[in-house]
Amino acid sequence: MTDTATPAPAFRPRLVRRDPRTLTPLDVNARFFRKEEFDRLVENIRRDGCLTSTPLIYSGGEYDEGHELILSGNHRTMASVEAGLDEIDCMLIEEQLTRQQLIAIQLSHNAISGQDDPATLKQLYEQLDDVDWRAYSGLADDQLELLAQVQPEGLSEANLDFATVSLIFLPDELETAREAFNAARLGQNESWLAARADYEQTLDTLASTHAAHKVGNVATALHAILAIAERHLDELQDGYTSPDGEPCHTGHVGLETVLGARTLPAPAAVTLNKAIAAAEGRGEIPTGEGWRLLERLAGEYLSGPTRTPPSWDNAS
């Protein structure tokens, strides 16, 4: 058998029946069972009268029929012998594989086993009324102690279909990203529902941005899209201004949609702060509603010499 760096071929195992006593166990097996676990496995097999999960065995032209190598299920095979089974069902790989491929298959069967969601596991276990079936489940004392502390939730990770998306930011974008995620935490209990058309439009916009800027990183493309949006903040006025120039609703909107920018020069900010503090001190506007002073000043500017400026307590 020659070791190569080529990936494992697409083999097609077939179901066969074998005497578990004559199969060839692995010389080196990283997976081990404690004695009480192995004894429980033997008892379960004896109770079932068969193996309910199938070992994976390999011939590859190197092992005679009935003496194939057990790639996965060594303990199940040994337990079936202890339980007195004369034959067991096995999945047989006949294609020739390299030693590297055989080891990789063995390790993958041991390592890729998934995890139990505690809340779901507790719900299932509590449906077992019979003491013997609870013992059959094979849950250890430490697992049962943890289950007693679990408070089942309405949703758990085990019952959700999800995908993992990774965003990678360049060093000069990292601080902006942190600020964005910190802001997102403020709305962590809120949910938004988007139409499929919006999702497709987002993908199309990302594709266009990738092509225009010749970038392949999604985060960089999003940064470019956000930069364009920042330059057009004043266009968000369309969301709350009707065609005839009247407000569409009475909710609050971002000041940046009015000024067209998120910032203003520090001297201007100091002047506005002083004016707002003075108006609040005189009782002309409610404390914490400095925007009312800006609205009054704008109203006076628009009223001209023949119009009466609106009072703040009549303002929308």
Secondary structure, 3 states (H helix, E strand, C coil): CCCCCCCCCCCCCEEEEECCCCCECCCCCCCCCCHHHHHHHHHHHHHHCCCCCCCEEECCCCCCCCCCEEEECHHHHHHHHHCCCCCEEEEEECCCCCHHHHHHHHHHHHHCCCCCCHHHHHHHHCCCCCHHHHHHCCCCHHHHHHHCCCCCCCCCHHHCCCCCCCCCCCHHHHHHHHHHHHHHHCCCCCCCCCCHHHHHHHHHHHHHHHHHHCCCCHHHHHHHHHHHHHCCHHHHHHHCECCCCCECCCCCCCCHHHHCCCCCCHHHHHHHHHHHHHHHHCCCCCCCCCHHHHHHHHHHHHHCCCCCCCCHHHCC
